[in-house]
Amino acid sequence: MTHTAPQTRADTGTFPEAMQTEPPVIEITDLHKSFGSLEVLRGVSIRALRGQVVSLIGSSGSGKSTILRCANLLEDSQSGEILFEGEPVAWRGQGIARQPADRAQVRRLRTNLSMVFQQFNLWSHMTILQNVMEAPVTVLGQPAAEVEARARALLDKVGIGAKAEAWPAELSGGQQQRAAIARALCMEPRALLLDEPTSALDPELQQEVVKVIKDLAAEHRTMILVTHDMRLAADVSDHVVFLHQGRIEEQGPPEQVFGDPRTERLRGFLSATVAA
Ligand SMILES: Nc1ncnc2c1ncn2[C@@H]1O[C@H](COP(=O)(O)OP(=O)(O)OP(=O)(O)O)[C@@H](O)[C@H]1O
């Protein structure tokens, strides 16, 4: 079966060869995760090198978001290893006493590995500018004037500079998501985790956010992107991972995954997604 393969960024170049000798920014090995008796991840291994965009695709419930949440210490796992820039992301203790192994690491990790959520999660009692400035000022203790200059520049970059003093409720969903991306970037993270950043938006608003994500990919930001938007995955990814019921069913460069899928499951998934 042939598919109308979305065009990919295969020939646009990814990252300088020299950078490939450093450890991956994110390296997940043989991750297993269950919620009670429900096995959600069954031995998933994924890595993102500096400057790479890795997209996770697959049916609802296949475990994509759980991978991001484990990588960011929002969820524990049963077994497997997660390294951020070569440093283990680990938990310790038993039962309800179990917690991330090292509080300083949680802070470092959340600073360096910013997450953008499907539902934006802006603070409604703060203006857009305050939302973007909050963590660098309060968590990192950076001077407010410096952070404000950076925050305003980021809001300009994502096209909502004029909304700096507005409240989140005054913005469209697409504008709120762009503010959430500016907020993540204001931490000056080394990598971004994007969890279905366009899924909560009407189609016409999705394109505003897609443009911002494409711009970030063109800057060779390291990103793991969970998305149901196959065109976006094809456009921005260096590597695409197709998950099925907690396992990697197929993976490869986007031109292969979308243009020449090897497994019947991926072919079926792509046909169903394109038809939807
Ligand atoms: N906190 C939780 N408690 C119990 N089950 C959970 C929890 N979080 C996720 N799950 C279950 O784990 C499975 C995987 O969820 P996950 O959100 O990772 O999938 P997904 O591939 O991202 O799906 P979607 O595309 O719908 O967001 C689902 O069956 C979900 O219901």
Ligand as a Chemical Component Dictionary entry (heavy atoms), coordinates in Angstrom:
data_LIG
# 
_chem_comp.id                   LIG 
_chem_comp.type                 NON-POLYMER 
_chem_comp.pdbx_formal_charge   0 
_chem_comp.three_letter_code    LIG 
# 
loop_
_chem_comp_atom.comp_id 
_chem_comp_atom.atom_id 
_chem_comp_atom.alt_atom_id 
_chem_comp_atom.type_symbol 
_chem_comp_atom.charge 
_chem_comp_atom.model_Cartn_x 
_chem_comp_atom.model_Cartn_y 
_chem_comp_atom.model_Cartn_z 
_chem_comp_atom.pdbx_ordinal 
LIG N1  N1  N 0 -2.046 8.292  36.145 1  
LIG C1  C1  C 0 -2.558 7.251  35.491 2  
LIG N2  N2  N 0 -3.237 6.281  36.126 3  
LIG C2  C2  C 0 -3.735 5.213  35.491 4  
LIG N3  N3  N 0 -3.614 5.018  34.152 5  
LIG C3  C3  C 0 -2.957 5.948  33.456 6  
LIG C4  C4  C 0 -2.397 7.109  34.078 7  
LIG N4  N4  N 0 -1.787 7.860  33.115 8  
LIG C5  C5  C 0 -1.971 7.192  31.951 9  
LIG N5  N5  N 0 -2.672 6.062  32.152 10 
LIG C6  C6  C 0 -3.029 5.073  31.116 11 
LIG O1  O1  O 0 -1.850 4.691  30.471 12 
LIG C7  C7  C 0 -2.085 4.472  29.088 13 
LIG C8  C8  C 0 -1.124 5.313  28.274 14 
LIG O2  O2  O 0 -1.433 6.675  28.464 15 
LIG P1  P1  P 0 -0.660 7.820  27.704 16 
LIG O3  O3  O 0 -1.312 9.109  28.079 17 
LIG O4  O4  O 0 0.791  7.672  27.915 18 
LIG O5  O5  O 0 -0.985 7.458  26.187 19 
LIG P2  P2  P 0 -0.829 8.345  24.894 20 
LIG O6  O6  O 0 -0.252 7.450  23.866 21 
LIG O7  O7  O 0 -0.101 9.593  25.209 22 
LIG O8  O8  O 0 -2.350 8.647  24.555 23 
LIG P3  P3  P 0 -3.046 9.963  23.954 24 
LIG O9  O9  O 0 -2.577 10.021 22.531 25 
LIG O10 O10 O 0 -4.506 9.669  24.071 26 
LIG O11 O11 O 0 -2.605 11.111 24.799 27 
LIG C9  C9  C 0 -3.550 4.790  28.856 28 
LIG O12 O12 O 0 -4.267 3.586  28.865 29 
LIG C10 C10 C 0 -3.919 5.637  30.041 30 
LIG O13 O13 O 0 -5.268 5.510  30.358 31 
# 
loop_
_chem_comp_bond.comp_id 
_chem_comp_bond.atom_id_1 
_chem_comp_bond.atom_id_2 
_chem_comp_bond.value_order 
_chem_comp_bond.pdbx_ordinal 
LIG N1  C1  SING 1  
LIG C1  N2  SING 2  
LIG C1  C4  DOUB 3  
LIG N2  C2  DOUB 4  
LIG C2  N3  SING 5  
LIG N3  C3  DOUB 6  
LIG C3  C4  SING 7  
LIG C3  N5  SING 8  
LIG C4  N4  SING 9  
LIG N4  C5  DOUB 10 
LIG C5  N5  SING 11 
LIG N5  C6  SING 12 
LIG C6  O1  SING 13 
LIG C6  C10 SING 14 
LIG O1  C7  SING 15 
LIG C7  C8  SING 16 
LIG C7  C9  SING 17 
LIG C8  O2  SING 18 
LIG O2  P1  SING 19 
LIG P1  O3  DOUB 20 
LIG P1  O4  SING 21 
LIG P1  O5  SING 22 
LIG O5  P2  SING 23 
LIG P2  O6  DOUB 24 
LIG P2  O7  SING 25 
LIG P2  O8  SING 26 
LIG O8  P3  SING 27 
LIG P3  O9  DOUB 28 
LIG P3  O10 SING 29 
LIG P3  O11 SING 30 
LIG C9  O12 SING 31 
LIG C9  C10 SING 32 
LIG C10 O13 SING 33 
# 
